[in-house]
Structures are given as C-alpha cells and as structure tokens.
Amino acid sequence: MSIQQQASGISPALLIDRRSRARTRRAPGAFRRFASAACSLLASFCVASGAAQAADLVVPAYFYPSGSGATAWKTLASNAASVPLTAIVNPNSGPGTAVDPAYTNVIAKVRAAGGKVIAYVHTSYGNRSLSDVTNDINTYLAFYTVDGFFIDEMANDSSAAHLQYYQSLYNYIKGLSASYQVVNNPGTNIPEIYASLPVADRFVVYEDKQANYASYRPAAWQTAYSPDRFIHIVYNTSAAQLSGDLQFAVAHGAGGIYVTSLKLPNPYNGLPSYWSQEVAGVAALNPPAATASKKTAMRGSR
C-alpha cells in the first residue's frame, strides 16, 4: 500500500490501505523480558547465517522539517549516531518542483551522523510510466544528496510485465550508482523471483496496522535470504505492544523495522510517542559488532 505523506496537502484518504491483509495482534511482553528474548532470537539467527545480523530502523519521515517536524528530523540525526537508521524523505509524494533548503539541511545532518536517507517515488503498482518515475529520480539527484530510493506501490504479482518494469527501474538506479540502495514497498509478501532477479535490495513485506500483525507469516522462500532484505512497518501500535512487535519482527525474518503509535489516515506525519524506547529496543536487538559493521557499511556506501 502507499505510504505517501500529507505535508503536501494531498488527501490522506487516497494514500493509505489500498489492499487489505487480515492479521491479528501478537501479545506483547515486558521490555526487560523482550530485550533478553530478542537477543536470544538474534543470536539464533546469527548462528544459522554464520554472521551477526544488525537490525535497523527504516523511518518513513514524511513530515516537513519545520516546527515539530524539524525537531523530529533533529532527533533522527541524533539517533543515527548510535543505531543503524535509514530515513525516507518525501517532500511532495516525490521530489517537488524546486530545491527546499529545509530538506537539504536535514538530509545532510542525518547523513553526517552516519544514517542513510533514501528518496520516495511511487509506481502506482506498475501502472505509472517508467519515464515519469525516472524523471522523479533524476530530479531528486539534481536537488539533494541521497543514498538511494524508496519505490512505493510495488506490484506483488508475478506478471512478466511487472517483473520487467521493476527490474528495468532497478537497473536504471544501479546504473546511476551501484551504491544506491533500492527499497521496494509491496507492503505484503511477494513471489521469490523479485528477490532473486533482483528488482530491489530490500522489500517491505509487511505494512499494516498492529491488529493484523500476529497473523503475518513470511513466505517460506525468505529463509534462504538475509533478514536484511526484508522490512516490517507496523502502525497503530500502543506503547505496551511495542516490545512484542519488535520481537515479532526479528522472529519473522525482518532486518528493517519501523513501529509507530500513529494511525490512519496518516501514520507517518511524525515520530511515535515512544520513539526513544523504540530506538533502545532496536539497539538491544543488535550485538555491538553487528551494529558497528552495519554502520560502517552504511558510511562506505556513500
């Protein structure tokens, strides 16, 4: 589903939940028990994969950097110094029509702190022309310094036309710079061929409300891939449910995580009320060596 933001004044009702995915909630545990359990879970994943895997925060930062939005961006820059973090920038459901110094400033600060910033573009489930999408990409690169692109509204079927569409887009971005990260958002499970071609470096395989989260199960083929390839985004989560959702994400193969207390029609117009606890929770998922390795890799991809 689309997770476009409303700073541009676009009607929220048009932006969220074009697909329904029925799931139920996982009961949370206390944070102390969660941290211990999460570390144990992560350790088991590391043994299975032969290497430590660091979880990271992938934040749809769809808030304009002034007032409370500027404070939120400042917070992200501060957090990026201590935990692996990627912010998704979205000036106007795309790059907008002119450089905005406010965005130039906050993007630079997050990147200087060690975080990544990737730029939002949408594909209308493969129905938007590739030329329009690549024009947005080129405009972003003319306006701002970013680390890659967030490809929203990805189709999730296995039609040859859609496979070609997203592979062409991926190849175009990688042709601009092999270091650019490409994150595609179908918001649900996808056929393996999208990952094996690939058409993206990472996929959002869950984007939905917390009440549906407990019934989510990853596709069986995902176990053959690094958890870093997969991201879960969960909204309308209470503070009491936060630790359970973070634990659930790790247990179900997600290397990228974002959980928010905000809800429809626009769950991404600010940071959640428990943001500091979420940062601490994700930090607890990461062995120090894995965190250092991932942050070094993030800096090295510049």
N, C-alpha and C positions, 0 to 999 in steps of 0.2 A: 504494500500500500504506500501511497505517497506520504512523506513526512515533511512537506513544504511548510515554511513558516509564514507568520502573519504580519511581520514588521512592514511588509509592502502594502498591506491593506486588502489583500485578496481574501475572499470569503472563506472562513475556516471550514464551513460545511462541505466545500468542494475538495478539501485537501486530505482528509483522513478516512481510512477504512473503506476502501472500495472492494475489499474481499472480507468474508467472514471466516474465522478459523476457531471452531469451538474447542475450548480447553477449560480446565478447572484449576483452582488455585492450590499451590503447594503450601502446606502449613509451615510457618517459619520457626526457627529455633532461637534461643538467646544468642547474643553476639559472641559471648565468650566460647560457648559450645560450637558455634558456627565457625569461628576462626580456627579452632583446633581441627574440626572435621574437614574444613576446606583445605587446610594444609595437608591433611592426610590424603584427601582426594587428589590434590595436585601432585603429591609425591607418587601416588599410584600411576598417574598419567605419565609422569617423568620416567618411571621405571619402564613402562610399556613402550614409550617412544625412544628411550635411550638418551634423552636430553631434557633439561629443565625447560618448561614452557611458561612464559610470563603472560599473565592476563593483562589486558589493557582496557582503559576507558575509551569508548568511542562516543563522543558527545555531539548530538545534533544541536549546535549552538545557533539556533535560529532566532536570535534576539539582537536588536540593533545596539551597537556599542555606545549608548549614551544613558545617563541616569543609572537605573538599576541594571540595565544591560551592560553598561561599561564596567560596573562593579563585578558582574558575573564573568565577563571576559578577563578582568584582572585576576579573579580567583582562579580561572583556568590556567593562566600563565604561572601563577604561584604553584598550583598543583603539578604542573608539567615538570617542575624541577625535581619532584620526588616520586612520581608514579608514571608509568607509560601512559600517554594520553594523546588522542587524536581528536581535534575539534573539526566539525563540519561547518564551513562558512557558507552562508546563503543570503546574499544581500537582497535579492528580489526574485525568488524562485529561479535563480540564475545570477549572472554577474551584474545585472543592471546596465545602465547606459553610459555611466561615467565613473571614473575612479572616485571612491569615497575615502578621504583621508582617515576617517574614524576606523574603517576596516583595515586600511594599510597599517595603522598603528597597532591594533590589537593582534593582527596576524603576525606582525614582526615580533611582538612581545612573547606570544606563545611559542613561536619557533626558537627565539633566543633562549628560552628557558628549557629547551630540549623536547618540546612537544611537536606534533605534526598538525598541519592544517590542510584539509582537503576541501575541494570546492564542489558545491552542489549543482548538478544538472539533472534534468528529468527526461525520460524517453517515452512516456505515455505507453508503456508495455509494448514497445517495439513499433508503435504507430507514428511516432514523431520522426520527421525526416532526419537522416544522418547528417545532412548538411547543416540543419538547424542546431543539432547537438554539438557538432564540431565547431560551429561558429561561437557557441557559448564557451566552449573550452578555450578557443583562441582568444576570446575577449577576456576571460579570466587571466590568462597568461600575460596579456597586454596590460592589465590593470594591477595585478597582485602577484606576489611570490608565494606559491603554494606547493604542497608536497604530493599532490595527486588529485583524484576526482571521485566524488560520490555519485554513482549512477543510480538515480531513483526510478521507481516504477518499472522495474525489470520484469519482463515476461517470465513465467515459470513453467512453460510447456516445452516440448522437445521438437517443435516445428523447425524444419530446415531453414526457413526464412528468419526466424528469431535467432537461431544459432549463428547464422551468417551475420546478422545485424550486430549482435553483441560482440562477436569475435572481430568484426571489422572495426568497431569502436575501440575495443581493447588494443588492437594492433596500431590504430591511429595514435592513441595516447602513448603507448610504449615507443612508437616511432619518434615522438617528440622528445621523450627522455625515458630511458629504461628504468630510471629511479622513481618515476611517478608511481604512486600506489593507486590501484584501481579497486574501488569497493562498490559492488553492485548490490542493490536492495530489491530482491523479490518479496521480502517480508515473510517468506514461508519456504518450506523445503523445495528443492529443485532436482531435476534429473542430473545424474553424475556427469554427463558429458559437458555441462557448463564448467565444472571444476577441472575436468581432465584436459579440455582443449588447450588452455583455459580461456575463459572470457573475462575473468577478473582475478585479482589476487585474493580477495576476501568477499564473502557473501553474508548479508543479513538474512538469516534463515528463520528468525522469529522477530516479528514486530507486531505487538498486540498488547491488549490490556492484561493486567496481572491475573484477573479472574480466570483467564483461559490458559495460564502458563503451565500448570501442573500436568495437563494432558498432552503437552507438546512432547514429541519424541523425534529425535533426529533421524534422517534417512540412514538405513543400515550402511550404505557405502561411505558415509562420512568418517567412520572409524579408521579408514585407510589413509586419511589425510590429517595433517596437523590441526589441532584445535585453533591455531592462529588464523586459519582460513575462514572461520565462522564467527558470526557476531549475533548476540541476542539483544534486542531493545524492548524493554518492558515498561509500560506506563500505567498510571493509576495504582501505584504500589504504596502502601502505608509504611510508616517507619517500622512498625512491628514486623512487616513482611520483608523488609529489605534484605536481611541476612540470609533468609531462606531462599530468596530469589538469586542472590549472588552464588550461593552454594549450588543451587539447581542448575545455573548456567554452566558452571565448571563441570558438574557431574554429567551434563548432557552435551559436552564437547565444544563449548564456546570458549574461544580465546579472547574475544572482544565483548565488552559488556557495557550496557547503559540501562540504569533503572531510575525511574522518576516518579515522584508523587503527583505530578501534574497529569491532567486527563484531557480527554476530548472536550471541546473541538480542537485544542491546540496544546498538546503536551510538551512542546519544545520551545516555549516562549520564555524560558528561564530555567535556572537550575533547581533541582528538587530541594525541599525544605531540609532534608537530612544529608545534604551534599558532603559535608565533612566526614560523616560516618561512612558514606559510600566510598570515598577516597581511601579511608582507613581500611575498609573491608576489602577492597581490591588490592591494596598494599599487602594485606595479610595473606592473600592468595599466592603471592609471589615470593619464592626464595630470593634472597638478596642477589645471588649470582645471576639468576634469570632476569631480574629487573635491570641490573647493570648491563647485561648482554643486550636486552631489548632496547634500552635507551641508547646504547652505543650504536646499534643497528639503525635506529631512527635518525641519529645525527649523521651517520655515514651515508644515508640515502639522499642527503641534500645535494 
